[in-house]
Amino acid sequence: MKILVAISNVPDTTTKIAFSDNDTKFSTQGVQFIINPYDEWYALVRALELKEAGKATAVTLFHVGLVDSEATIRKGLALGADDAVRVNAESPDSFFVAEQIAKYAKDNAYDLILVGKETINYNGSSVGGMIGGLLDFPFVSLATKLDVNGNTATIEHDIDGGIQVVECATPLVISCSKGMAEQRIPNMRGIMAARTKPITVVEATTDAPLTNIKSFALTAGRTTCKYIDANNVEELVSLLHNEAKVI
């Protein structure tokens, strides 16, 4: 079984967000980039566990991004992935990314495609479903457990009010959520080995993105808290009715 794991290059969670070019671009000045945690901690680590258990023969990373993202890819290789593919293009929208992944997966006959449930910068949670649609593969979202027996995958995933267990034949696409695996830290041997592992660079398909960004805006952020006396229920009810906002 060959596994393809899509990884995204995202700002570290401690990054102070700022925009440039009249609020049309995210400012990368001084920003530390990392592998998207859902891609790394859950999708990639579970793929590596399946390989270590003898249920997969190879784990390939796939990333859409420019050359400055290769440090992030090397971290994934240091964790244990065998090789990587980088599409030499900026990722303008989710469909563009899904299209690159789907085309490569189809041309190279991957049995299992794993993605994180969402990226921490855009939180779109849409790439996995798009890949499944483009390839006409089954797609399971928000998976928290995955096991493979031959060409059959058993998956637990979150649904409204509970957990559902499904069985599905490969090839298929899965988006991974918390519970799928535990975070790993690259060891020195993995870091050294990652230096010589191959990263294949390919050009993007010619299809244009379906969307474009008009502008970004920062949220208002947290406001000051109002403290109400425990015995003043009427004031609390009034504030909830007249001032509270659902976010």
N, C-alpha and C positions, 0 to 999 in steps of 0.2 A: 504494500500500500504506500502510495506517495501522498504526502501531505503538503499543502501550500498554506502558509500562514501570512496574512496581510498585516503589515505593521505601518503605523503612522508616526510621523515626526511631530511632536507637540511641545509647546512650552511647558517648562516645569511648573508644578502647581503653585509655587511661591512667586511666580513671575508677576511683576506689576504691569498691568495691561495698558498699552498706549497705542494710538493710531497716527498714521501719517498720510501725506498726500490728500489733504482735505477730508480726512476720516474715511478714506476708501481702501486703505491697506493697514494690516497689522504691523506695528513697528517691531522689528527684530533686534533693534539696537540693545546690546547688553543682555539678551535673553539666552538662557540655557535651555537647550532642547533635549528631550528624552523620548524613549519609546512610549507610545500611548500605553498607560498602565493596563487597560483591559486587554490590549493586544499581547503585551509582554507577560503579565502575571498569570493570565488564564488561557488564552489561545495558544501562545507559544509554549509555555511550560507543559500544558497538557499534551501537545503534540510530541514534545520531547519524551514525556513519560510513556506514551504509546510506543515510541521507537525503542526506548530502553526495555520495554516489556516484550519486544519482538513482534509487535503488531503493526509496525510501520517500517519501511525500508529507508525512507529519506524524508527529511524536513527541509523545505525550501522557504526562505523569506521572500516576500514580495512588497516592494515599496514604490510609490509614485512620488518622485521628488528630484531635486537638483543635486549636484555633487556635494554641496555642503551638508547633506543629510547622511553621508556615508559613515560618519562616526556613530550615529544611531544604529545603522545597520550592523556595524562591527560589534556593537554590544550584543545584538541578537545572535550573531555568530559565536560570540564568546560564551553565551549561555548554552550553546550546543547545536544550533542549526547547522546543516551541512553546507549550504550555499545560499546565495541570495540573488535576486533580480531587482534591478532598479530601472524604472521607466524614467527617462531623462526629460521630465516635464514638471512644471508646477501643477498642483492639483486644484483646478478652479471650482469644481463642485463634486458632489458625491457620485453622480452618474458617470462623470469622466473617469474617476478612480475605479468604479465598479466595472466599467467597460474594459479598462486595461487589464484588470485582474481576470475577467471572464475570458478575454481573448487568449491570454497566455495560458490559462488553465485548460482551455479547450485544445489548444495546439499541442500541449504537453501531457495531456491525459492524466490529470491529477484525480485521485479518488476522493479526497477529503479537503475541503477548503475551510479554514478556521479564521474568524475575525473576532475582534473584541466587540462587545455589544454596542459600543459607541466610542467616539473620541472625546477627550476631555476638553477640547477647545471649541468644537462646534456642537457636540451632543446630538448629532442628527439621527443616529441609530438607523441608517437607511442603506448603507453599502451592502451588507450581507444579503438582504432581501433582493436588492437589484442584481447582485451576482447570480443568485438562484434563478431569477426571472430570465436573465440574459442567456444562461446556460440551459434553462429548462430542467434544473436540478431541484430536488426537494430542499426546503430551507426550514431550519428549526432555530427559533430566536430565544434569547435569554437562557441558554443552556447552563446548568449548574453542575451536571455530571455527564460524563461520556465514557463509554467503553465500546470496544470493537471486537467482534468475533468473526473472522473471515471478512465477508463483504457486508456484514450486518452491523449497524451501529445502534446501541441502546443509549437513549438520551433522556435525562431528566431536565425539565425546564419549567420556569415559573409561569403560571397563568393566574388570572384574576381569582384570588381567594384560595390558591393552592398550588400544587405541583403536579405536573403531568409526566408520565413515563411513556415514551414512544420508541418504536423500533423502525428503522429505515435502512433500506439497502443503499450502498454507495454506488455511484458518486453522489455527494450531497454537500450542502453548505450549512455551517453552524455559526451562530454568533454566541460568544462565550461571556458568561457573567460570573460574579463572585461565587466561589464554591467549586469552580471547575478545577482549580489547582492552587498551590501555594507559591508565593513569590520565591524566586531563586536569586542568588548573587553569583556572578561569574567568578570562578576561581582563577588562579594565576595560569594554570595549564590551559584553561579555556581562552583566556585573554591572549596568550602567546599563539595558540592555534588559530585564532580568528584572523591574525595578520595575514595568513597565507590562504585562507579560504576564498574561493572565487566569488566575485560580485559581477554578474553579467549585466551590462548596460544596454538597454534597448530603447528605441525611439517610440514615441506614443503613436497611437492610431490618429488618423487625420480628422476624426469626427470632432466637431466643435462642442464645447460645453453647452448645456441646456439653460444655464442660469448665469447671471453675473451680479457682482456685489455693487450695490449703489452707495452704501455707506455703513459705517459702524457707529455705535454710540455706547457709552458707558452707562451702566445702571446707576440709579441714584444712590445705591449703597444703603447701609443700615442707618436708621434714624435713632434718636434718643428714645429710651424706654420711659413709659409712664407707669408709675407704681400706684396701685389703688389699694386703699385700706381693705383688709379682708372682710370687714363688716359692711363695706359700702357696695353692695351688689348692684344697686340701681345705677350708680355711676359707671360701673363696669359694663352693664348691659347697654347703656346709652353710648358709650365709646365704641363698643363692638358694632352697634348699628350705624353709627354716624361717621366714625373715623377709620375703623379697621379696613384694611385692603387685603384681598386675596391675591397672593403672588404665585 
